[in-house]
Every structure is written in C-alpha cells, then in structure tokens.
C-alpha cells in the first residue's frame, strides 16, 4: 500500500491522475512536525548504515572503538529514536509524546557532547558536528515551541 501511495502518476480508467504525497505528511500546524519526520527518516537511513557497515561510524569515533557490536547497538538506539520522532511528527500535540521526543534529542546531545568533551573518544569533524547541530537545533526549537504545540491543545 505504501508503494501505491508513493507513485505520483497513475492511470485510472484510462485517465491520467496526479497524486500528491502531501496528504500523508503530518497535518499539525508549523514546521516542527515536518522536521521530526525528516529527522526520523534520516535516522532510519543512519540505522541501516550502522547495521551494514562501519565506514561512516568510524568518521565519528576512533577506529579501535568502533566494533560491529557497538555499531549495531548504536543502530538500535538510533532506530528507537527514529520511531519516537516519527510518532511525534503525527502526534505533536500530545504532551507525553512531545516530552519523550524532546528527551531523545537531549540524550543524543548528551552522548555526543560527553564523547567529545569528557571521554575524548570523538573529535570535531562533520560526522560529529551534524548530530550536535540537529540535537541542539531540535532542543531549542522544541523548548521554544512547547506552549504552541502542547499547552494550546
């Protein structure tokens, strides 16, 4: 069924019909729900990458620290975060969902920051900067929009 929804042009009764994917996007006001969906989809791809290869993970952490087990564990965490964030994209006005999603970014920020500043197992590079930017941007955005999405509903 999902593939049917993704097809943009179909032939129905001999007539050409155009379908849009917009009906399946989050319907809540503002850009935050769409951001949650985008980050969720990105996280799914990152999870797959961590299950399949160590190449990109080694761009964040030292070679010796990156093992198959570590990468797969990271993939499971990332996939869990992706599910929570996707759920938030479609249920952004539910306080518990919003709060859990906010915590996924806080945990991610804490992880990457501690690996850089405390444990010194990560160095400043594009592989580290990207999740730090996403987590801090998302945290600031979600905290600043809390009243709009949660308290107004």
Helices and strands as residue ranges (DSSP letters): H 2-6, E 9-12, E 15-18, G 22-24, H 32-52, G 57-59, G 63-65, H 68-90, H 95-117, H 126-144, H 146-146, I 147-151
